[in-house]
Amino acid sequence: MRKTTVSRRTLFEAGAWALAAAGSIPQIARAHAETGSGLSPQNEETIRRYYAAWQTPEWHPIDVLLTDDFTFSSPLDDHISKSAFKKGCWETQHGLIERQDLKQVIGTGDDAFVMYVCHTTNGKTFRNVEYLRLKDQKVQAIECYFGAQNNFPSAVSGKK
């Protein structure tokens, strides 16, 4: 068996660090509890209805789920308006989507992250993560995060 000697100074220093770390544990636990509170059932239902509406040929089911001041951001778009989103995203992409499988819907209050796998009409797939901010059970803003220039329906489908 190996013997290890530790000086009093090392013990005091280690004790000070341990005390500092222990003092932060309530803050860590409190932060975890706040982020673990989850979405309201109403907000989660709004999110699920929004993604399901992409499978319909009509704009109206999407339109009624978006606030009037809705904005959309992505690596290709910077806080575009609802009308610009309809023209540049909905009209060019919705016909290429067969379905979106929601893998994770997590959040707290009016903020949520959604990870999904999108299946295109030509049998290809891609993954995205989106941050949604809700207001009064409507989607106020979406920030879409994709890693490559080809992670949206027309790019994956070979149609632009």
N, CA, C and O of each residue as an XYZ file, in Angstrom:
640
protein
N       0.836     -1.165      0.000
C       0.000      0.000      0.000
C       0.883      1.231      0.000
O       1.878      1.295      0.722
N       0.508      2.224     -0.827
C       1.297      3.447     -0.960
C       0.804      4.483      0.033
O      -0.402      4.673      0.185
N       1.721      5.148      0.704
C       1.375      6.179      1.661
C       1.479      7.538      0.989
O       2.453      7.820      0.292
N       0.468      8.383      1.199
C       0.496      9.728      0.650
C       0.448     10.710      1.796
O      -0.376     10.592      2.703
N       1.330     11.672      1.745
C       1.315     12.700      2.778
C       0.769     13.987      2.187
O       1.039     14.330      1.036
N       0.004     14.681      2.991
C      -0.611     15.933      2.562
C      -0.310     16.978      3.622
O      -0.488     16.737      4.817
N       0.142     18.129      3.179
C       0.451     19.192      4.140
C      -0.832     19.855      4.621
O      -1.875     19.742      3.979
N      -0.751     20.549      5.755
C      -1.906     21.281      6.276
C      -2.345     22.359      5.291
O      -3.540     22.606      5.127
N      -1.383     22.995      4.641
C      -1.709     24.045      3.669
C      -2.571     23.471      2.540
O      -3.566     24.077      2.143
N      -2.181     22.294      2.025
C      -2.952     21.654      0.958
C      -4.352     21.302      1.437
O      -5.320     21.470      0.696
N      -4.469     20.816      2.667
C      -5.782     20.505      3.224
C      -6.652     21.746      3.341
O      -7.830     21.719      2.983
N      -6.069     22.845      3.845
C      -6.836     24.086      3.969
C      -7.277     24.614      2.602
O      -8.408     25.073      2.448
N      -6.377     24.548      1.606
C      -6.724     25.005      0.259
C      -7.848     24.137     -0.333
O      -8.805     24.642     -0.921
N      -7.702     22.838     -0.160
C      -8.728     21.932     -0.665
C     -10.051     22.182      0.045
O     -11.113     22.151     -0.576
N      -9.982     22.426      1.330
C     -11.199     22.705      2.094
C     -11.873     23.983      1.630
O     -13.100     24.050      1.558
N     -11.075     24.999      1.314
C     -11.642     26.264      0.835
C     -12.347     26.069     -0.505
O     -13.437     26.597     -0.727
N     -11.714     25.303     -1.395
C     -12.338     25.029     -2.693
C     -13.621     24.211     -2.530
O     -14.622     24.474     -3.196
N     -13.580     23.228     -1.650
C     -14.759     22.397     -1.417
C     -15.901     23.232     -0.842
O     -17.058     23.044     -1.218
N     -15.581     24.150      0.067
C     -16.585     25.020      0.658
C     -17.193     25.937     -0.404
O     -18.408     26.136     -0.435
N     -16.348     26.494     -1.273
C     -16.843     27.359     -2.355
C     -17.752     26.569     -3.295
O     -18.806     27.057     -3.702
N     -17.344     25.366     -3.632
C     -18.156     24.541     -4.526
C     -19.481     24.171     -3.873
O     -20.526     24.205     -4.523
N     -19.444     23.822     -2.607
C     -20.667     23.452     -1.902
C     -21.620     24.636     -1.820
O     -22.837     24.455     -1.858
N     -21.087     25.830     -1.710
C     -21.928     27.021     -1.645
C     -22.686     27.276     -2.929
O     -23.733     27.924     -2.906
N     -22.186     26.786     -4.041
C     -22.866     27.020     -5.319
C     -23.907     25.951     -5.637
O     -24.685     26.118     -6.577
N     -23.940     24.875     -4.889
C     -24.874     23.792     -5.184
C     -26.335     24.245     -5.137
O     -27.097     23.853     -6.020
N     -26.774     25.051     -4.153
C     -28.179     25.482     -4.198
C     -28.509     26.261     -5.471
O     -29.611     26.121     -6.002
N     -27.584     27.076     -5.970
C     -27.830     27.816     -7.201
C     -27.953     26.865     -8.386
O     -28.813     27.049     -9.248
N     -27.101     25.858     -8.428
C     -27.177     24.876     -9.511
C     -28.499     24.125     -9.434
O     -29.160     23.930    -10.454
N     -28.889     23.705     -8.242
C     -30.141     22.978     -8.083
C     -31.328     23.861     -8.463
O     -32.274     23.389     -9.093
N     -31.285     25.132     -8.087
C     -32.371     26.054     -8.418
C     -32.468     26.244     -9.929
O     -33.571     26.244    -10.477
N     -31.338     26.406    -10.608
C     -31.339     26.574    -12.065
C     -31.907     25.331    -12.730
O     -32.680     25.434    -13.683
N     -31.530     24.153    -12.236
C     -32.049     22.904    -12.808
C     -33.563     22.820    -12.624
O     -34.280     22.408    -13.536
N     -34.043     23.208    -11.455
C     -35.476     23.140    -11.199
C     -36.238     24.092    -12.113
O     -37.324     23.753    -12.582
N     -35.688     25.281    -12.374
C     -36.364     26.238    -13.238
C     -36.430     25.723    -14.668
O     -37.469     25.847    -15.317
N     -35.336     25.147    -15.176
C     -35.349     24.667    -16.547
C     -36.127     23.375    -16.688
O     -36.511     23.005    -17.798
N     -36.365     22.691    -15.600
C     -37.083     21.436    -15.664
C     -38.590     21.584    -15.551
O     -39.309     20.585    -15.566
N     -39.088     22.822    -15.436
C     -40.511     23.004    -15.207
C     -41.345     22.675    -16.431
O     -42.530     22.373    -16.294
N     -40.767     22.725    -17.625
C     -41.450     22.285    -18.825
C     -42.397     23.306    -19.427
O     -42.642     24.379    -18.876
N     -42.909     22.925    -20.565
C     -43.880     23.734    -21.285
C     -45.277     23.465    -20.743
O     -45.551     22.400    -20.190
N     -46.138     24.434    -20.910
C     -47.536     24.187    -20.575
C     -48.097     23.243    -21.639
O     -47.607     23.229    -22.768
N     -49.100     22.468    -21.299
C     -49.715     21.599    -22.308
C     -50.240     22.398    -23.504
O     -50.213     21.906    -24.633
N     -50.713     23.619    -23.270
C     -51.225     24.455    -24.356
C     -50.106     24.857    -25.311
O     -50.292     24.805    -26.527
N     -48.945     25.259    -24.787
C     -47.827     25.640    -25.650
C     -47.295     24.433    -26.424
O     -46.967     24.543    -27.605
N     -47.212     23.291    -25.759
C     -46.748     22.103    -26.470
C     -47.723     21.730    -27.586
O     -47.299     21.332    -28.671
N     -49.008     21.854    -27.330
C     -50.015     21.553    -28.358
C     -49.893     22.533    -29.532
O     -50.015     22.124    -30.686
N     -49.656     23.814    -29.254
C     -49.453     24.802    -30.330
C     -48.273     24.398    -31.197
O     -48.355     24.446    -32.424
N     -47.180     24.002    -30.568
C     -45.978     23.594    -31.304
C     -46.277     22.373    -32.178
O     -45.915     22.346    -33.354
N     -46.925     21.386    -31.615
C     -47.232     20.171    -32.373
C     -48.187     20.467    -33.530
O     -48.043     19.889    -34.607
N     -49.151     21.351    -33.325
C     -50.061     21.748    -34.405
C     -49.318     22.496    -35.503
O     -49.613     22.322    -36.686
N     -48.357     23.326    -35.117
C     -47.575     24.075    -36.107
C     -46.837     23.116    -37.050
O     -46.915     23.262    -38.270
N     -46.132     22.152    -36.492
C     -45.381     21.219    -37.349
C     -46.312     20.328    -38.166
O     -46.001     20.010    -39.314
N     -47.437     19.924    -37.603
C     -48.397     19.104    -38.346
C     -48.984     19.891    -39.520
O     -49.289     19.312    -40.563
N     -49.142     21.198    -39.357
C     -49.735     22.028    -40.411
C     -48.860     22.105    -41.659
O     -49.359     22.435    -42.736
N     -47.580     21.810    -41.539
C     -46.705     21.811    -42.718
C     -47.071     20.696    -43.697
O     -46.641     20.722    -44.850
N     -47.847     19.734    -43.257
C     -48.245     18.630    -44.121
C     -49.521     18.931    -44.901
O     -49.951     18.128    -45.729
N     -50.124     20.085    -44.637
C     -51.350     20.449    -45.354
C     -51.000     21.394    -46.505
O     -49.977     22.077    -46.458
N     -51.838     21.433    -47.529
C     -51.551     22.321    -48.665
C     -52.003     23.765    -48.438
O     -51.806     24.614    -49.308
N     -52.599     24.050    -47.299
C     -53.158     25.374    -47.021
C     -52.260     26.193    -46.106
O     -51.654     25.646    -45.185
N     -52.165     27.493    -46.347
C     -51.412     28.417    -45.495
C     -52.184     28.729    -44.215
O     -51.569     28.951    -43.172
N     -53.495     28.750    -44.268
C     -54.312     29.182    -43.134
C     -53.985     28.459    -41.813
O     -53.867     29.130    -40.788
N     -53.834     27.123    -41.789
C     -53.509     26.470    -40.510
C     -52.192     26.952    -39.893
O     -52.046     26.944    -38.671
N     -51.237     27.369    -40.723
C     -49.986     27.940    -40.214
C     -50.239     29.376    -39.759
O     -49.837     29.772    -38.665
N     -50.901     30.137    -40.599
C     -51.147     31.559    -40.355
C     -51.798     31.810    -39.002
O     -51.394     32.721    -38.279
N     -52.802     31.012    -38.653
C     -53.518     31.243    -37.395
C     -52.684     30.887    -36.165
O     -53.023     31.286    -35.051
N     -51.593     30.136    -36.360
C     -50.719     29.774    -35.235
C     -49.573     30.760    -35.033
O     -48.833     30.648    -34.056
N     -49.411     31.731    -35.945
C     -48.332     32.714    -35.867
C     -48.881     34.065    -35.429
O     -49.950     34.481    -35.877
N     -48.149     34.750    -34.554
C     -48.562     36.091    -34.155
C     -48.388     37.045    -35.335
O     -47.669     36.739    -36.286
N     -49.042     38.191    -35.271
C     -48.926     39.179    -36.346
C     -47.499     39.708    -36.481
O     -47.064     40.053    -37.580
N     -46.768     39.773    -35.357
C     -45.387     40.276    -35.387
C     -44.356     39.141    -35.461
O     -43.199     39.328    -35.084
N     -44.769     37.984    -35.938
C     -43.906     36.810    -36.075
C     -42.632     37.142    -36.865
O     -42.664     37.901    -37.834
N     -41.502     36.550    -36.421
C     -40.251     36.636    -37.179
C     -39.633     35.248    -37.293
O     -39.825     34.387    -36.434
N     -38.888     35.055    -38.375
C     -38.196     33.795    -38.628
C     -36.737     34.100    -38.939
O     -36.426     34.994    -39.726
N     -35.845     33.334    -38.303
C     -34.413     33.470    -38.545
C     -33.811     32.105    -38.814
O     -34.257     31.093    -38.274
N     -32.787     32.095    -39.662
C     -32.036     30.881    -39.967
C     -30.677     31.336    -40.476
O     -30.428     32.538    -40.560
N     -29.799     30.414    -40.815
C     -28.539     30.837    -41.423
C     -28.749     31.610    -42.738
O     -27.847     32.308    -43.201
N     -29.929     31.483    -43.325
C     -30.220     32.163    -44.585
C     -31.151     33.363    -44.418
O     -31.307     34.145    -45.356
N     -31.766     33.526    -43.262
C     -32.774     34.567    -43.034
C     -32.506     35.269    -41.709
O     -32.144     34.625    -40.724
N     -32.682     36.587    -41.682
C     -32.442     37.353    -40.455
C     -33.713     38.070    -40.019
O     -34.004     39.176    -40.476
N     -34.461     37.431    -39.135
C     -35.677     38.015    -38.561
C     -36.639     38.516    -39.637
O     -37.079     39.665    -39.611
N     -36.953     37.639    -40.575
C     -37.875     38.043    -41.628
C     -39.310     38.039    -41.095
O     -39.625     37.328    -40.141
N     -40.158     38.825    -41.709
C     -41.548     38.985    -41.277
C     -42.385     37.765    -41.638
O     -41.936     36.861    -42.342
N     -43.596     37.770    -41.142
C     -44.550     36.696    -41.432
C     -44.826     36.602    -42.934
O     -44.872     35.504    -43.487
N     -45.008     37.735    -43.587
C     -45.288     37.697    -45.034
C     -44.069     37.225    -45.827
O     -44.216     36.500    -46.811
N     -42.866     37.631    -45.407
C     -41.645     37.165    -46.082
C     -41.439     35.675    -45.824
O     -40.965     34.959    -46.706
N     -41.785     35.198    -44.632
C     -41.701     33.778    -44.303
C     -42.646     32.973    -45.194
O     -42.277     31.921    -45.715
N     -43.864     33.479    -45.362
C     -44.840     32.791    -46.219
C     -44.299     32.683    -47.639
O     -44.334     31.612    -48.244
N     -43.801     33.791    -48.165
C     -43.329     33.808    -49.553
C     -42.028     33.018    -49.731
O     -41.914     32.221    -50.662
N     -41.059     33.229    -48.857
C     -39.738     32.638    -49.050
C     -39.555     31.244    -48.491
O     -38.682     30.503    -48.944
N     -40.370     30.874    -47.508
C     -40.212     29.561    -46.871
C     -41.411     28.657    -47.130
O     -41.257     27.564    -47.676
N     -42.587     29.099    -46.747
C     -43.777     28.262    -46.908
C     -44.028     27.910    -48.366
O     -44.144     26.736    -48.717
N     -44.112     28.934    -49.217
C     -44.479     28.688    -50.609
C     -43.434     27.876    -51.368
O     -43.776     27.167    -52.315
N     -42.182     27.967    -50.972
C     -41.131     27.241    -51.693
C     -40.817     25.877    -51.098
O     -40.215     25.042    -51.773
N     -41.208     25.629    -49.849
C     -40.764     24.408    -49.169
C     -41.886     23.437    -48.808
O     -41.657     22.227    -48.814
N     -43.084     23.918    -48.495
C     -44.089     23.021    -47.910
C     -44.476     21.868    -48.834
O     -44.787     20.782    -48.344
N     -44.469     22.061    -50.120
C     -44.827     20.992    -51.040
C     -43.798     19.879    -51.133
O     -44.061     18.824    -51.708
N     -42.628     20.122    -50.563
C     -41.558     19.125    -50.604
C     -41.492     18.277    -49.334
O     -40.692     17.346    -49.235
N     -42.346     18.614    -48.365
C     -42.316     17.922    -47.071
C     -43.401     16.855    -47.016
O     -44.586     17.138    -47.189
N     -42.970     15.630    -46.774
C     -43.930     14.545    -46.543
C     -44.410     14.597    -45.100
O     -45.609     14.571    -44.823
N     -43.425     14.672    -44.170
C     -43.772     14.763    -42.747
C     -42.543     15.176    -41.954
O     -41.412     15.099    -42.433
N     -42.795     15.612    -40.735
C     -41.731     15.936    -39.794
C     -41.975     15.126    -38.529
O     -43.038     15.219    -37.915
N     -40.988     14.337    -38.148
C     -41.084     13.558    -36.917
C     -40.407     14.347    -35.804
O     -39.194     14.555    -35.832
N     -41.195     14.786    -34.824
C     -40.638     15.525    -33.701
C     -39.946     14.546    -32.761
O     -40.582     13.641    -32.219
N     -38.658     14.729    -32.572
C     -37.878     13.848    -31.705
C     -37.816     14.380    -30.282
O     -37.838     13.600    -29.331
N     -37.740     15.702    -30.121
C     -37.697     16.330    -28.804
C     -38.457     17.642    -28.862
O     -38.283     18.428    -29.793
N     -39.291     17.876    -27.878
C     -39.929     19.171    -27.658
C     -39.685     19.472    -26.197
O     -40.324     18.892    -25.319
N     -38.755     20.385    -25.938
C     -38.412     20.699    -24.553
C     -38.396     22.209    -24.378
O     -38.082     22.953    -25.307
N     -38.733     22.638    -23.198
C     -38.696     24.060    -22.941
C     -39.266     24.398    -21.588
O     -39.567     23.530    -20.770
N     -39.404     25.692    -21.383
C     -39.961     26.205    -20.155
C     -40.687     27.497    -20.459
O     -40.218     28.315    -21.250
N     -41.823     27.675    -19.832
C     -42.593     28.894    -20.062
C     -43.003     29.018    -21.520
O     -43.677     28.147    -22.071
N     -42.580     30.124    -22.136
C     -42.924     30.394    -23.535
C     -41.765     30.137    -24.490
O     -41.796     30.602    -25.629
N     -40.745     29.409    -24.051
C     -39.573     29.112    -24.880
C     -39.431     27.610    -25.043
O     -39.587     26.848    -24.089
N     -39.129     27.195    -26.278
C     -38.992     25.756    -26.522
C     -37.948     25.493    -27.598
O     -37.741     26.306    -28.499
N     -37.301     24.352    -27.485
C     -36.441     23.820    -28.532
C     -37.111     22.575    -29.088
O     -37.628     21.741    -28.344
N     -37.093     22.469    -30.405
C     -37.683     21.324    -31.077
C     -36.617     20.720    -31.981
O     -36.014     21.419    -32.795
N     -36.390     19.422    -31.835
C     -35.510     18.698    -32.744
C     -36.407     17.777    -33.562
O     -37.233     17.046    -33.015
N     -36.232     17.824    -34.876
C     -37.075     16.994    -35.724
C     -36.287     16.412    -36.881
O     -35.232     16.911    -37.271
N     -36.843     15.341    -37.407
C     -36.351     14.743    -38.641
C     -37.419     15.032    -39.685
O     -38.587     14.686    -39.511
N     -37.003     15.670    -40.768
C     -37.919     15.997    -41.849
C     -37.745     14.970    -42.963
O     -36.629     14.672    -43.387
N     -38.863     14.441    -43.421
C     -38.884     13.483    -44.525
C     -39.441     14.207    -45.746
O     -40.553     14.732    -45.705
N     -38.677     14.235    -46.821
C     -39.121     14.927    -48.028
C     -39.940     13.994    -48.907
O     -39.954     12.779    -48.706
N     -40.615     14.577    -49.875
C     -41.474     13.797    -50.765
C     -40.684     12.875    -51.684
O     -41.252     11.958    -52.277
N     -39.360     13.109    -51.810
C     -38.556     12.206    -52.651
C     -37.768     11.192    -51.814
O     -36.816     10.583    -52.303
N     -38.172     11.014    -50.546
C     -37.585      9.966    -49.717
C     -36.305     10.320    -48.992
O     -35.691      9.443    -48.384
N     -35.880     11.565    -49.032
C     -34.669     11.969    -48.311
C     -35.053     12.519    -46.946
O     -36.206     12.880    -46.710
N     -34.066     12.580    -46.045
C     -34.308     13.106    -44.706
C     -33.196     14.056    -44.299
O     -32.087     14.015    -44.833
N     -33.522     14.913    -43.340
C     -32.530     15.772    -42.696
C     -33.048     16.122    -41.302
O     -34.233     15.967    -41.004
N     -32.134     16.595    -40.457
C     -32.470     16.986    -39.086
C     -32.277     18.477    -38.910
O     -31.369     19.074    -39.488
N     -33.142     19.069    -38.107
C     -32.989     20.460    -37.707
C     -33.342     20.603    -36.240
O     -34.021     19.757    -35.658
N     -32.865     21.691    -35.656
C     -33.278     22.114    -34.325
C     -33.798     23.525    -34.479
O     -33.188     24.350    -35.159
N     -34.922     23.803    -33.849
C     -35.496     25.139    -33.899
C     -35.823     25.604    -32.496
O     -36.282     24.831    -31.655
N     -35.575     26.892    -32.259
C     -35.958     27.543    -31.018
C     -37.231     28.326    -31.308
O     -37.266     29.138    -32.233
N     -38.262     28.089    -30.532
C     -39.534     28.789    -30.706
C     -39.840     29.619    -29.470
O     -39.667     29.167    -28.338
N     -40.296     30.834    -29.709
C     -40.780     31.692    -28.628
C     -42.284     31.866    -28.863
O     -42.710     32.242    -29.955
N     -43.070     31.591    -27.842
C     -44.522     31.657    -27.962
C     -45.075     32.839    -27.168
O     -44.465     33.307    -26.206
N     -46.231     33.301    -27.594
C     -46.929     34.375    -26.892
C     -48.417     34.127    -27.062
O     -48.913     34.016    -28.183
N     -49.123     34.041    -25.950
C     -50.574     33.815    -25.974
C     -50.946     32.591    -26.824
O     -51.901     32.634    -27.600
N     -50.200     31.529    -26.672
C     -50.422     30.251    -27.357
C     -50.340     30.351    -28.875
O     -51.009     29.621    -29.606
N     -49.493     31.281    -29.327
C     -49.157     31.392    -30.742
C     -47.637     31.475    -30.853
O     -46.962     31.835    -29.889
N     -47.104     31.146    -32.016
C     -45.666     31.205    -32.239
C     -45.304     32.638    -32.632
O     -45.801     33.169    -33.624
N     -44.425     33.253    -31.832
C     -44.007     34.633    -32.077
C     -42.698     34.698    -32.855
O     -42.487     35.619    -33.643
N     -41.825     33.732    -32.637
C     -40.537     33.737    -33.330
C     -39.998     32.325    -33.433
O     -40.206     31.493    -32.549
N     -39.297     32.069    -34.535
C     -38.601     30.798    -34.730
C     -37.190     31.118    -35.189
O     -36.974     31.948    -36.072
N     -36.238     30.442    -34.569
C     -34.845     30.480    -35.022
C     -34.485     29.057    -35.408
O     -34.450     28.165    -34.561
N     -34.219     28.852    -36.683
C     -33.917     27.529    -37.206
C     -32.407     27.344    -37.275
O     -31.695     28.194    -37.810
N     -31.925     26.238    -36.733
C     -30.498     25.944    -36.729
C     -30.244     24.698    -37.559
O     -30.689     23.607    -37.201
N     -29.543     24.854    -38.646
C     -29.105     23.704    -39.413
C     -27.643     23.884    -39.743
O     -27.154     25.005    -39.887
N     -26.952     22.769    -39.859
C     -25.510     22.806    -39.965
C     -24.964     23.016    -41.347
O     -23.825     23.461    -41.494
N     -25.720     22.718    -42.349
C     -25.190     22.823    -43.703
C     -26.196     23.550    -44.580
O     -27.363     23.700    -44.216
N     -25.739     23.991    -45.720
C     -26.606     24.708    -46.654
C     -27.669     23.791    -47.257
O     -28.575     24.268    -47.940
N     -27.573     22.492    -47.017
C     -28.521     21.575    -47.645
C     -29.514     20.978    -46.660
O     -30.100     19.936    -46.953
N     -29.722     21.585    -45.525
C     -30.644     21.025    -44.543
C     -31.991     21.743    -44.534
O     -32.463     22.190    -43.488
N     -32.589     21.845    -45.689
C     -33.970     22.285    -45.810
C     -34.542     21.591    -47.039
O     -33.777     21.138    -47.891
N     -35.861     21.494    -47.156
C     -36.473     20.587    -48.143
C     -35.987     20.751    -49.572
O     -35.639     19.752    -50.200
N     -35.946     21.963    -50.119
C     -35.582     22.091    -51.539
C     -34.120     21.728    -51.771
O     -33.786     21.192    -52.828
N     -33.251     22.003    -50.822
C     -31.840     21.648    -50.981
C     -31.650     20.138    -50.952
O     -30.903     19.591    -51.764
N     -32.311     19.469    -50.034
C     -32.215     18.024    -49.919
C     -32.853     17.356    -51.135
O     -32.385     16.316    -51.600
N     -33.917     17.959    -51.640
C     -34.644     17.390    -52.774
C     -33.968     17.676    -54.102
O     -34.342     17.103    -55.125
N     -32.970     18.561    -54.098
C     -32.289     18.910    -55.346
C     -33.060     19.932    -56.154
O     -32.784     20.121    -57.339
N     -34.034     20.603    -55.525
C     -34.846     21.619    -56.219
C     -34.638     22.960    -55.539
O     -34.760     23.058    -54.318
N     -34.333     23.972    -56.293
C     -34.182     25.311    -55.721
C     -34.947     26.319    -56.505
O     -34.935     27.503    -56.166
